[in-house]
Structure formats: structure tokens, C-alpha cells
Amino acid sequence: MTTTAMCCLKQALPLAICCCIAKITTRRWRVYLQLLKGREGQEEIEQTAILHNYIGMIIPKRKITKTAEKYINEAVRIRKKIGNELRLNYSYFSLARLLYQNRPG
């Protein structure tokens, strides 16, 4: 049984809906990575932090917690640097949610 099918059984979702969600998430992840790559070498601005945060939020669905944490921490670093305290709190919340969802046990 595939991971997607297991997910559907656990959440009592129809398989077609679950597969659709997985495809959308993968597509979104690829787009965010492309946008982030396009920002390489440019000034670190809020949009860069947003991309890091979004990538970090999508990756857990792909079961790569350490990588997700790296992206969200980068969003935190950028937001501290540019002084965006409101969005910095959002990144801290994203990080806390990631760590809570992936806690042992």
C-alpha cells in the first residue's frame, strides 16, 4: 500500500482527493523552489523569507523534517535581519508547529 493510500485510510478521505492534494503540494513545492532559485544572489527581502517559510511548511508533508526546519530557520534569519517582527512571529509559529507535529511518540 502506498503512503498516499495509508494517509487516506487514516484520515478517511477518498483516495482521489488525497492523491490530488499530494500532486498539488508537489507542484507547489517545485514552483516555490524555482522562485527561490530565481532570487539567488539578490537582496534578502520579505519575499525571500516568505518562500523559505512556505517551503518549510510544505516539506513536512513530504516527511523531511530537518530540511523543513532549515528553510523555516532561514526565514527567521532573514526576517530578523530586515526587522519584520510581525512576520518573524509567523515564522516562529511555523517552526513551533513543525516541531510539534514531528515530536517523538
C-alpha positions as CSV (number, residue, x, y, z in Angstrom):
1,M,0.0,0.0,0.0
2,T,1.4,3.4,-0.9
3,T,2.0,6.2,1.6
4,T,-0.8,8.2,0.0
5,A,-3.3,5.3,0.4
6,M,-2.2,4.9,4.0
7,C,-2.8,8.6,4.5
8,C,-6.3,8.3,3.1
9,L,-7.2,5.4,5.2
10,K,-6.0,7.1,8.4
11,Q,-8.0,10.3,7.6
12,A,-11.0,8.6,6.0
13,L,-10.6,10.6,2.8
14,P,-11.4,9.3,-0.6
15,L,-8.2,8.2,-2.4
16,A,-8.8,10.5,-5.3
17,I,-8.9,13.6,-3.0
18,C,-5.8,12.6,-1.2
19,C,-3.8,11.9,-4.4
20,C,-5.0,15.3,-5.7
21,I,-3.7,17.0,-2.6
22,A,-0.3,15.3,-2.9
23,K,0.0,16.4,-6.5
24,I,-0.9,20.0,-5.7
25,T,1.6,20.0,-2.8
26,T,4.4,18.6,-5.0
27,R,3.6,21.1,-7.8
28,R,3.6,24.0,-5.3
29,W,6.9,22.8,-3.8
30,R,8.6,22.8,-7.2
31,V,7.3,26.3,-8.0
32,Y,8.5,27.7,-4.7
33,L,11.9,26.1,-5.2
34,Q,12.1,27.7,-8.7
35,L,11.1,31.1,-7.3
36,L,13.7,30.8,-4.6
37,K,16.4,29.8,-7.1
38,G,15.4,32.9,-9.1
39,R,16.1,35.0,-6.0
40,E,19.7,33.7,-5.6
41,G,22.3,36.5,-5.4
42,Q,19.6,39.1,-4.9
43,E,18.9,41.2,-1.8
44,E,17.2,39.3,1.0
45,I,13.8,40.8,1.3
46,E,10.4,39.7,2.7
47,Q,9.5,37.7,-0.4
48,T,12.7,35.6,0.1
49,A,11.6,34.9,3.7
50,I,8.1,34.1,2.5
51,L,9.4,31.5,0.1
52,H,11.6,29.9,2.8
53,N,8.7,29.7,5.2
54,Y,6.3,28.3,2.6
55,I,8.8,25.6,1.5
56,G,9.4,24.7,5.2
57,M,5.7,24.3,5.7
58,I,5.2,22.1,2.6
59,I,8.2,19.8,3.2
60,P,6.8,18.2,6.4
61,K,4.1,16.7,4.2
62,R,6.9,15.1,2.3
63,K,8.4,13.8,5.6
64,I,11.7,15.6,5.6
65,T,11.6,17.4,8.9
66,K,15.3,18.5,9.1
67,T,15.1,20.1,5.7
68,A,11.9,21.9,6.6
69,E,13.4,23.2,9.8
70,K,16.4,24.6,7.8
71,Y,14.1,26.5,5.5
72,I,12.0,28.0,8.3
73,N,15.1,28.9,10.2
74,E,16.4,30.8,7.1
75,A,13.1,32.7,7.0
76,V,13.6,33.6,10.7
77,R,17.2,34.8,10.0
78,I,16.0,37.0,7.1
79,R,13.1,38.5,9.0
80,K,15.4,39.3,11.9
81,K,17.8,40.9,9.6
82,I,15.2,43.1,7.9
83,G,13.4,43.8,11.1
84,N,9.9,42.4,10.2
85,E,8.7,41.5,13.7
86,L,5.2,40.6,12.7
87,R,6.3,38.1,10.0
88,L,9.1,36.9,12.3
89,N,6.4,35.8,14.8
90,Y,4.7,33.9,12.0
91,S,8.0,32.1,11.2
92,Y,8.4,31.2,14.9
93,F,4.8,29.8,14.9
94,S,5.6,27.8,11.7
95,L,8.7,26.4,13.4
96,A,6.8,25.5,16.6
97,R,4.1,23.8,14.6
98,L,6.7,21.8,12.6
99,L,8.4,20.6,15.8
100,Y,5.1,19.8,17.5
101,Q,3.8,17.8,14.6
102,N,7.0,15.8,14.3
103,R,7.6,15.2,18.0
104,P,8.7,11.7,19.1
105,G,5.9,9.4,20.3
